Amino acid sequence: MKSTPNHCRHQGFTLVELIMVIVIMGAIGGMVSVFMKSPIDAYFDSARRAALTDVADTVVRRIARDVRKALPNSVRTSGANCLEFIPTKTGGRYRADGSGALQFETPVTSFAMLGDHANFAGTALPNEQRIAVNDLIVIYNDGVTGPPETDAYTTDTGTTGANWSTVASAPTTSGSPIETTIQINSFTFPHLLKSPGHRFQVVPSGEKMVSYVCNASDSKLYRTVSSTLTPSASCPTTGTVVASNVSCSSTIFYPPFDLTGTDPNYRNRNALVSMVLSIQDSASGESVTLQHEVHVDNTP
């Protein structure tokens, strides 16, 4: 018996149907993109601004951290874009009477510091906070150019200055209660340099002066360290780059107080350094501006 074959008809999408689907999907995608574009752009804008703000905030906080450690009456500015100061790493109180007392108006090569310079509250201090050879021992920095000279910037012979001398050998501790003997290069401190609180500050030998300078030629903010003190602000435009794309055309540092004025009674209390930092995004051209104020304790 002969069978009749069963012919099946296979059908698919026609070209017209495919074109219609593509057009419809394109229309739907276009409408979705219209609604999604703004949130996506806002997200990227927010991320870019957050990154700029984070950079600016990090910079001003770094400067603030440095300024808070500045030697009293050493913060100075030159023009709108330069800030300089003498950093300190530690300090203490010198013995004013008895054995080991710090002598004034006579040559002195050593004095006693109350307490153990290498330990604080039973905890050993890190090496960067310990008194080391060639560090500067500064007493009563009043910022006055004299006489007597009470401005650490005035003279720098390498081993002695206007109101400071350098550590000659590693400090030693002895006695009960413990005292630290600090050997310094021979120096004569004037009688008027006596600190009312018997205080002294220690300046690291390799970092006598720190400068923050905004260079308008390349729009970068530099931090420069100097091992020499200069009577006037040096403001070098080279060093470690702290921030790029910084606006230097406007005032970066606003010192509301005259830190180099002639009224010592005014300077010996407090000062304020106000910073306005503007950083621009090179791709979008958008910029953020942060203002930060730093309190400076000028009690020597």
C-alpha angles and dihedrals in degrees: 000000000000116000123216112232117241108230112204119204113223113202130187139173116304122229090252091055092049091051091049091052091049091050093048093048090048091052092049091047091050092052091047092049090052090057095040099045097074096050091045092049090047090052093052091044091052092048091050093048091046090053092049091047091049091053093048092045092050091050097049092045091051090052090046091052090053095045093051088060093050121127109258112271092007100105110106138161134210116200120325101304107044131083123176136176144155111254124218129205102191143339144191147178123281124217108260099192141014127034113352095016117157109255124219128203090015128080111273129192100173143014138180124255119204111245135006111309093203098050135049123191090343094308122112113240118234115258093252089062097048125098108257137183114286093019114137121251105205124188127194101345100195097164093237116137092216163149095271095033109235097162115098091205094061102079132017117174092164095253102039137020142181095297104358144070132195128249109259100193140002113290118252130208129216145141134052115295088035119252129182121225113214117199114207136178111270110282139156115223112203116241091245090061093072109126114228089221094040089242131157132182129216121221118195112248095227095046108045095145134023123199129192110195131175108213111209093196094067101014093238132134113224133197113205129185122206130193091204131067118225126199092229130038112279098192100189115201094214134070136077114357109234097176138358132213090034120163106239097167092084126053111284100183122040111189103191090189126060101241092182097046129123102252108093092179088061097045095047093070119047140330135188130218114198119196127194111189122185119188124184130208107234095211101047099024090229118138139194127210125205128187121203132175126207124199113221120203105215098181104126 
